[in-house]
């Protein structure tokens, strides 16, 4: 895939890939730190003593993750923020 606003692949990163994958060419590094960590998401995570463990989750690293992540951010964060008055 070509790097763009929605997809970035950084094979020169010391941690690439940060999750096991058999498709390194389509591994999206745009969300190196997942903005969904504190939100309700459909990623493959488990709770360990109340802490979200996303080690097995590739949701933010899919080539098309940008649309899904932005949708959840709008629904769960931005739509709940009240403008300054």
Buried (B, 14 or more C-beta within 10 A) or exposed (E): EEEEEBBBBBEEEEEBBBBEEEEEEEBBBBBBEBBBBEBEBEBEBEEEEEEBEBEEBBBBBBBEBBEBBEEBBEEBEEEEEEEEE
